Amino acid sequence: MADREDLNRIKKQQSLRRRVRSRAKLVLDRPQVETLLSFLELTVKQHGCDDSFKYTIEWAVQHRVDPRALVESLRGFDATCDCDVVRLIVPAKIF
């Protein structure tokens, strides 16, 4: 039976594999991610989050990024709305 250390090691390996897969599907490069996050932080702070990707889609259209592909790639990081994007997408951990 695996001990706690083994289980923690396995969880870390699974998390790393998932991040690698999610990163591979991300349709933005680092500068774009940082721009999106800056936009979302300000916009969500001003207007709140309605549990959708409303502002992410708005940003994508303004920056000529396919909104559907962007939302799908963000879902790979468990984001389900704009405030999740701000909370879960950490460039230093992705790039």
C-alpha positions as CSV (number, residue, x, y, z in Angstrom):
1,M,0.0,0.0,0.0
2,A,1.3,3.5,-0.9
3,D,2.2,5.7,2.0
4,R,1.5,9.5,2.2
5,E,4.7,10.5,0.4
6,D,3.9,8.2,-2.5
7,L,0.4,9.6,-2.8
8,N,1.7,13.2,-2.7
9,R,4.3,12.3,-5.4
10,I,1.7,10.8,-7.6
11,K,-0.6,13.8,-7.2
12,K,2.2,16.2,-8.1
13,Q,3.1,14.1,-11.2
14,Q,-0.6,14.0,-12.3
15,S,-0.9,17.8,-11.7
16,L,2.3,18.4,-13.8
17,R,1.0,16.2,-16.6
18,R,-2.3,18.0,-16.6
19,R,-0.6,21.4,-16.7
20,V,1.6,20.3,-19.6
21,R,-1.5,19.1,-21.5
22,S,-3.4,22.3,-20.7
23,R,-0.5,24.5,-21.7
24,A,-0.2,22.7,-25.1
25,K,-3.9,23.5,-25.8
26,L,-3.6,27.2,-24.7
27,V,-4.2,29.4,-27.7
28,L,-2.3,32.4,-26.2
29,D,1.3,33.2,-25.7
30,R,2.6,34.6,-22.4
31,P,2.2,38.3,-23.4
32,Q,-1.4,37.7,-24.5
33,V,-2.2,35.8,-21.2
34,E,-0.8,38.7,-19.2
35,T,-2.8,41.3,-21.2
36,L,-5.9,39.2,-20.8
37,L,-5.4,38.9,-17.0
38,S,-4.8,42.6,-16.7
39,F,-8.0,43.3,-18.6
40,L,-10.0,40.8,-16.5
41,E,-8.6,41.9,-13.2
42,L,-9.7,45.5,-13.9
43,T,-13.0,44.6,-15.5
44,V,-14.1,42.0,-12.9
45,K,-13.2,44.4,-10.1
46,Q,-15.3,47.2,-11.7
47,H,-18.3,45.1,-12.9
48,G,-18.1,41.8,-11.0
49,C,-18.3,38.3,-12.4
50,D,-21.6,36.9,-13.7
51,D,-20.2,33.3,-13.8
52,S,-19.6,33.4,-17.5
53,F,-16.7,34.1,-19.9
54,K,-18.4,37.4,-20.9
55,Y,-15.3,39.6,-20.6
56,T,-12.9,36.9,-21.8
57,I,-14.9,36.7,-25.0
58,E,-15.0,40.5,-25.3
59,W,-11.2,40.6,-24.9
60,A,-10.8,37.8,-27.5
61,V,-12.9,39.6,-30.1
62,Q,-11.0,42.8,-29.5
63,H,-7.7,41.0,-29.9
64,R,-8.7,38.8,-32.9
65,V,-8.4,35.6,-30.9
66,D,-11.0,32.8,-31.6
67,P,-13.3,33.1,-28.5
68,R,-14.4,29.5,-28.6
69,A,-10.9,28.1,-28.8
70,L,-9.8,30.5,-26.0
71,V,-12.6,29.5,-23.7
72,E,-12.1,25.8,-24.4
73,S,-8.3,26.2,-23.6
74,L,-9.1,28.0,-20.4
75,R,-11.4,25.2,-19.3
76,G,-8.4,23.0,-19.4
77,F,-7.2,24.9,-16.4
78,D,-10.6,24.3,-14.7
79,A,-11.7,27.9,-15.3
80,T,-15.5,28.2,-15.6
81,C,-15.8,32.0,-15.7
82,D,-13.9,35.3,-15.9
83,C,-13.0,35.4,-12.2
84,D,-11.7,31.8,-12.4
85,V,-9.4,32.8,-15.2
86,V,-7.9,35.5,-12.9
87,R,-7.7,33.1,-10.0
88,L,-6.4,30.0,-11.8
89,I,-4.3,31.2,-14.7
90,V,-0.8,31.9,-13.3
91,P,1.7,32.7,-16.1
92,A,4.7,31.8,-13.9
93,K,3.3,28.3,-13.5
94,I,2.3,27.9,-17.2
95,F,5.2,29.3,-19.1
